[in-house]
Amino acid sequence: MSFLVAMRGWHEPDWLERFQRLMPGRTVVSARDSFDPAAIDYVACWRHEPGSLARLPNVKALFSLGAGVDHLVGDRNLPPAPIVRVVDPDLTHRMTEWVVWQCLDWLRQGKTYRRQQAASEWIDDRDQPSAGDVRVGVMGLGVLGLDAVGALQRLRFDVAGWSRSPKTIDGVPAFSGEAGLMAFLARTDILVVLLPLTEATRGILDAALFAGLARDGRLGGPVVINGGRGGLQAEADILAALDAGTLLGASLDVFETEPLPATSRLWLHPAVTITPHNASMSAPDAVAAAIADQIRDFERGLPLRNVVDRTRGY
């Protein structure tokens, strides 16, 4: 029985060694090397070459090594095996840390004070809102979104959530679908985006959406924080909204093209915070161990957990 590792952009030898150590007695091979397609039982993927997994007649499951699965769902030549997404507490907590950091930075005027420090300016501004004065809207109420909602609630932000299908969250207004989107946006000062990338969500962060955000908030304008996927955002629309004052600011961890080209205006825009797609890094040992545990459970007759619905894309 063989286990295939198919990835781009990560250091593959470390993953091969890790899986071999966790699954002794099983052959672990790289998609870059020669292997027998009929011998592959399971695949661990991250941004594999599209079409490279088409001829695996006996594969039982495809595991994503990161939180996103659009690299798998978007491959039209994928075998008809279950797609399993990673759900790791450490990954979830890291994303929540990043979201909280960005929300607090905008609440407490971090950019303003960094500019003042660089200019050696002491401006004692005591007219600052508290967290309870600021309305945060979280788009995407999966594992990542719900954890972020809980942390923001504990900091006393006025939190609401939006998802494509209805959800119920204790103490939090929850909006859903196209019918609920405009009402959700109209009460949002800081928009936190943790949606999966699907055909329905691609490019959702555009000029029309930004125009629907609240204009009467204590921050002086709305802010967008995207820790989800780069394909969710139209970067030309973000820049235009920032330049026009439709948006006060943006915190972006993901981009339409990665790495973000050096020519992008986002790099030097004074109202933009950029992090290099590391808001929620997968802890390799934890992710690999979770996959190995799933395989052992599956081979004992237990169902796979966190299986993706291919029709929804998550």
C-alpha positions as CSV (number, residue, x, y, z in Angstrom):
1,M,0.0,0.0,0.0
2,S,1.4,3.4,-1.0
3,F,0.9,7.0,0.2
4,L,1.5,9.8,-2.3
5,V,2.6,13.3,-1.4
6,A,1.8,15.9,-4.1
7,M,2.7,19.5,-3.3
8,R,4.1,22.7,-4.7
9,G,5.6,25.6,-2.7
10,W,6.5,23.6,0.4
11,H,9.6,21.7,1.4
12,E,8.5,18.2,0.3
13,P,11.4,16.1,1.8
14,D,10.3,17.1,5.3
15,W,6.7,15.9,4.6
16,L,7.9,12.6,3.1
17,E,10.0,11.9,6.1
18,R,7.2,12.9,8.5
19,F,4.6,10.6,6.9
20,Q,7.1,7.7,6.6
21,R,7.8,8.0,10.3
22,L,4.1,8.2,11.2
23,M,3.0,5.3,8.9
24,P,5.7,2.6,9.2
25,G,5.3,-0.3,6.8
26,R,3.6,1.9,4.2
27,T,5.5,3.2,1.1
28,V,5.5,7.0,0.9
29,V,6.3,8.4,-2.5
30,S,6.5,11.8,-4.1
31,A,4.4,12.8,-7.1
32,R,7.6,14.1,-8.7
33,D,9.1,10.6,-8.8
34,S,8.2,7.5,-10.7
35,F,5.5,5.4,-9.0
36,D,2.8,2.9,-9.8
37,P,-0.6,4.8,-9.9
38,A,-2.5,1.6,-9.1
39,A,-0.6,1.1,-5.8
40,I,-1.7,4.5,-4.4
41,D,-4.3,4.3,-1.6
42,Y,-4.1,7.8,-0.2
43,V,-2.9,11.2,-1.3
44,A,-1.8,14.2,0.7
45,C,-2.0,17.4,-1.4
46,W,-1.1,21.1,-1.4
47,R,-1.5,23.0,-4.6
48,H,-0.6,19.9,-6.7
49,E,-0.2,20.2,-10.4
50,P,-3.7,20.2,-11.9
51,G,-4.5,16.9,-13.6
52,S,-1.5,15.1,-12.0
53,L,-3.8,12.9,-9.9
54,A,-6.2,11.9,-12.6
55,R,-4.9,8.3,-13.1
56,L,-5.1,6.8,-9.6
57,P,-7.6,4.0,-10.0
58,N,-7.5,2.7,-6.4
59,V,-7.2,5.9,-4.3
60,K,-9.5,5.9,-1.2
61,A,-9.1,9.5,0.0
62,L,-7.5,12.8,-0.9
63,F,-6.2,14.9,2.1
64,S,-5.6,18.6,1.9
65,L,-2.6,19.7,3.8
66,G,-3.9,23.2,4.4
67,A,-7.2,24.7,5.5
68,G,-8.3,25.5,1.9
69,V,-9.5,22.8,-0.5
70,D,-10.0,25.0,-3.7
71,H,-6.8,23.5,-5.2
72,L,-8.5,20.1,-5.1
73,V,-12.1,21.0,-5.8
74,G,-11.0,23.1,-8.7
75,D,-9.1,20.2,-10.4
76,R,-11.6,18.9,-13.0
77,N,-9.6,15.7,-13.5
78,L,-9.6,14.6,-9.9
79,P,-10.4,10.9,-9.0
80,P,-13.9,10.4,-7.5
81,A,-12.4,9.7,-4.0
82,P,-13.5,11.7,-0.9
83,I,-11.7,15.0,-0.3
84,V,-10.8,15.5,3.4
85,R,-9.9,19.0,4.7
86,V,-7.6,19.6,7.6
87,V,-9.2,20.7,10.9
88,D,-6.4,21.3,13.4
89,P,-6.9,23.2,16.7
90,D,-3.5,24.9,16.4
91,L,-4.3,26.1,12.9
92,T,-7.7,27.4,14.1
93,H,-6.2,29.2,17.1
94,R,-3.5,30.8,14.9
95,M,-6.1,32.3,12.5
96,T,-8.1,33.6,15.5
97,E,-4.9,35.3,16.8
98,W,-4.3,37.0,13.5
99,V,-8.0,38.2,13.2
100,V,-7.9,39.5,16.8
101,W,-4.6,41.3,16.2
102,Q,-5.9,43.0,13.1
103,C,-9.2,44.0,14.7
104,L,-7.4,45.4,17.7
105,D,-4.9,47.2,15.5
106,W,-7.7,49.1,13.7
107,L,-9.6,49.7,16.9
108,R,-6.6,51.2,18.7
109,Q,-5.3,53.1,15.7
110,G,-2.1,51.2,15.3
111,K,-1.2,52.7,11.9
112,T,-1.7,56.2,13.2
113,Y,0.6,55.7,16.2
114,R,3.3,54.0,14.1
115,R,3.3,57.0,11.7
116,Q,3.5,59.4,14.7
117,Q,6.4,57.4,16.2
118,A,8.3,57.5,12.9
119,A,7.8,61.3,12.9
120,S,8.6,61.7,16.7
121,E,5.2,63.2,17.2
122,W,3.3,63.1,20.5
123,I,-0.4,63.6,19.9
124,D,-2.5,62.7,22.9
125,D,-5.8,61.7,21.4
126,R,-8.2,60.4,24.1
127,D,-11.3,60.2,22.0
128,Q,-11.1,56.5,21.1
129,P,-13.9,54.0,20.8
130,S,-14.0,50.9,22.9
131,A,-14.5,47.4,21.4
132,G,-18.1,47.6,22.3
133,D,-18.6,50.6,20.1
134,V,-17.3,48.8,17.0
135,R,-19.4,46.3,15.0
136,V,-17.5,43.4,13.6
137,G,-19.0,41.2,10.9
138,V,-17.5,37.7,10.3
139,M,-18.2,36.3,6.8
140,G,-17.9,32.5,7.0
141,L,-19.1,30.6,10.0
142,G,-17.1,27.3,9.7
143,V,-14.6,26.2,12.3
144,L,-12.3,29.2,11.7
145,G,-15.1,31.7,11.7
146,L,-16.9,30.4,14.8
147,D,-13.6,30.4,16.8
148,A,-13.0,34.0,15.7
149,V,-16.5,35.0,16.7
150,G,-16.0,33.6,20.2
151,A,-12.7,35.5,20.7
152,L,-14.1,38.8,19.4
153,Q,-17.1,38.4,21.7
154,R,-14.9,37.9,24.7
155,L,-13.2,41.2,23.8
156,R,-16.7,42.8,23.8
157,F,-16.8,43.7,20.1
158,D,-20.4,43.9,18.8
159,V,-20.2,40.8,16.6
160,A,-22.5,39.4,13.9
161,G,-22.0,36.6,11.4
162,W,-22.9,35.8,7.8
163,S,-22.8,32.5,6.0
164,R,-24.3,31.2,2.8
165,S,-26.6,28.8,4.7
166,P,-28.4,29.6,8.0
167,K,-26.5,29.2,11.2
168,T,-27.5,29.7,14.9
169,I,-24.9,31.2,17.3
170,D,-25.7,31.9,20.9
171,G,-25.7,35.7,21.5
172,V,-24.7,36.6,18.0
173,P,-27.0,37.9,15.2
174,A,-26.5,35.4,12.3
175,F,-27.4,36.4,8.7
176,S,-27.4,34.2,5.7
177,G,-27.7,34.0,1.9
178,E,-28.2,36.8,-0.5
179,A,-31.3,37.9,1.4
180,G,-29.3,38.6,4.6
181,L,-26.1,40.0,3.0
182,M,-27.1,43.7,2.7
183,A,-28.5,43.9,6.3
184,F,-25.3,42.2,7.6
185,L,-23.0,44.6,5.7
186,A,-25.0,47.7,6.8
187,R,-24.2,47.0,10.5
188,T,-20.5,46.2,9.9
189,D,-17.6,48.5,10.7
190,I,-14.9,45.8,10.4
191,L,-15.5,43.0,7.9
192,V,-13.6,39.8,8.7
193,V,-13.6,37.4,5.8
194,L,-13.0,33.7,6.5
195,L,-15.0,32.2,3.6
196,P,-13.9,29.2,1.5
197,L,-13.2,29.9,-2.1
198,T,-15.9,28.4,-4.3
199,E,-17.5,29.5,-7.6
200,A,-20.2,31.3,-5.5
201,T,-17.7,33.2,-3.4
202,R,-15.0,34.0,-6.0
203,G,-14.5,37.8,-6.3
204,I,-17.2,38.5,-3.6
205,L,-15.1,41.3,-2.1
206,D,-15.8,43.8,-4.8
207,A,-16.9,47.4,-5.2
208,A,-20.6,46.6,-4.7
209,L,-20.0,44.8,-1.4
210,F,-17.7,47.6,-0.1
211,A,-20.4,50.1,-0.9
212,G,-22.8,48.2,1.4
213,L,-20.7,48.5,4.5
214,A,-21.6,50.8,7.4
215,R,-20.7,54.5,7.0
216,D,-21.7,55.6,10.5
217,G,-19.2,53.7,12.6
218,R,-16.8,55.0,15.3
219,L,-13.7,54.2,13.2
220,G,-14.5,56.8,10.6
221,G,-15.0,54.3,7.8
222,P,-15.2,50.5,7.2
223,V,-12.3,48.1,7.2
224,V,-11.9,44.8,5.4
225,I,-9.8,42.0,6.9
226,N,-9.3,39.0,4.6
227,G,-7.7,35.9,6.0
228,G,-9.6,33.5,3.8
229,R,-8.5,33.0,0.2
230,G,-7.0,35.5,-2.3
231,G,-9.6,34.6,-5.0
232,L,-12.3,36.1,-2.8
233,Q,-11.1,39.6,-3.4
234,A,-10.9,42.0,-6.4
235,E,-7.7,43.9,-5.6
236,A,-8.4,46.6,-8.1
237,D,-11.7,47.3,-6.3
238,I,-10.0,47.3,-2.9
239,L,-7.5,49.9,-4.1
240,A,-10.2,52.0,-5.8
241,A,-12.4,51.9,-2.6
242,L,-9.4,52.9,-0.4
243,D,-8.5,55.8,-2.8
244,A,-12.1,57.0,-2.8
245,G,-12.6,56.7,0.9
246,T,-15.3,53.9,0.6
247,L,-12.9,51.9,2.7
248,L,-10.9,53.2,5.6
249,G,-8.4,50.4,5.5
250,A,-7.6,46.8,4.7
251,S,-5.7,44.0,6.3
252,L,-4.8,41.3,3.8
253,D,-3.1,37.9,4.3
254,V,-4.0,36.4,0.9
255,F,-3.9,37.7,-2.7
256,E,-5.0,37.0,-6.2
257,T,-1.4,36.2,-7.2
258,E,1.0,34.9,-4.6
259,P,3.7,35.9,-3.9
260,L,2.2,39.4,-4.2
261,P,4.0,41.0,-7.1
262,A,6.5,43.8,-6.2
263,T,4.6,46.1,-8.6
264,S,1.3,45.9,-6.7
265,R,0.2,49.2,-5.3
266,L,-1.0,47.3,-2.2
267,W,2.5,47.1,-0.8
268,L,2.9,50.8,-0.3
269,H,-0.6,51.9,0.3
270,P,-0.7,53.7,3.7
271,A,-4.1,52.2,4.6
272,V,-3.1,48.5,3.9
273,T,-1.6,46.0,6.2
274,I,0.0,43.0,4.4
275,T,1.1,39.6,5.8
276,P,2.5,36.9,3.5
277,H,-0.2,34.3,3.7
278,N,0.9,33.2,7.2
279,A,-2.1,34.1,9.3
280,S,-2.8,30.5,10.0
281,M,0.2,28.3,9.3
282,S,-0.5,24.5,9.4
283,A,1.7,22.9,12.1
284,P,3.2,20.2,10.0
285,D,3.6,17.5,12.7
286,A,0.0,18.0,13.9
287,V,-1.4,17.9,10.4
288,A,0.5,14.8,9.4
289,A,-0.4,13.1,12.6
290,A,-4.1,13.9,12.1
291,I,-4.0,12.4,8.6
292,A,-2.2,9.3,9.8
293,D,-4.8,8.8,12.6
294,Q,-7.7,9.3,10.1
295,I,-6.2,6.6,7.8
296,R,-5.8,4.1,10.7
297,D,-9.4,4.8,11.9
298,F,-10.8,4.5,8.3
299,E,-9.0,1.2,7.8
300,R,-10.7,0.0,11.1
301,G,-14.1,0.8,9.6
302,L,-14.7,4.2,11.0
303,P,-16.0,7.0,8.6
304,L,-13.7,9.8,7.4
305,R,-14.1,13.1,9.2
306,N,-14.3,16.6,7.7
307,V,-15.2,15.3,4.2
308,V,-15.8,18.1,1.6
309,D,-19.0,18.4,-0.2
310,R,-17.8,18.7,-3.8
311,T,-21.0,20.5,-5.0
312,R,-20.6,23.3,-2.4
313,G,-16.8,23.3,-2.5
314,Y,-16.2,23.1,1.2
